[in-house]
């Protein structure tokens, strides 16, 4: 499945709308994410902070984990929206890599301006995947 322009717009809008539900009392850096699965379903997510910082979870992982918990395993695209078009952290990049190096990644700012459009492998060259475990 390829991403058409309407789906691209819907994905970015969904991620932007999700940002309002972010729980960010410490950083005040709200992130919204939305994924489109190969089955055509959309899932959103927000970052959720915790006073014990390592227990914080990012919007990208929330959206992906919601989809996976519903049986989805293949992703067409993910949109991430922040105030300034910030890119996903390393942990999120690794989780994205688990489900497809060719997944389209769209990064936008709070005004919907696309700051970057790439693939997971573009964000995480040399990604560690299940293939690396075959020889273990």
Buried (B, 14 or more C-beta within 10 A) or exposed (E): EEBEEEBBEBBBBBBBEBBEBBEBEEEEEBBBBBBBBEEEEBBBBBBBBEEEEEEBBBBBBBBBBBBBEEEBEEBBBBBBBBEEBBBBBEEBBBBBBBBBBEBBBBBBBBEEEEBBBEBBBEBBEEBEBEEEEEEE
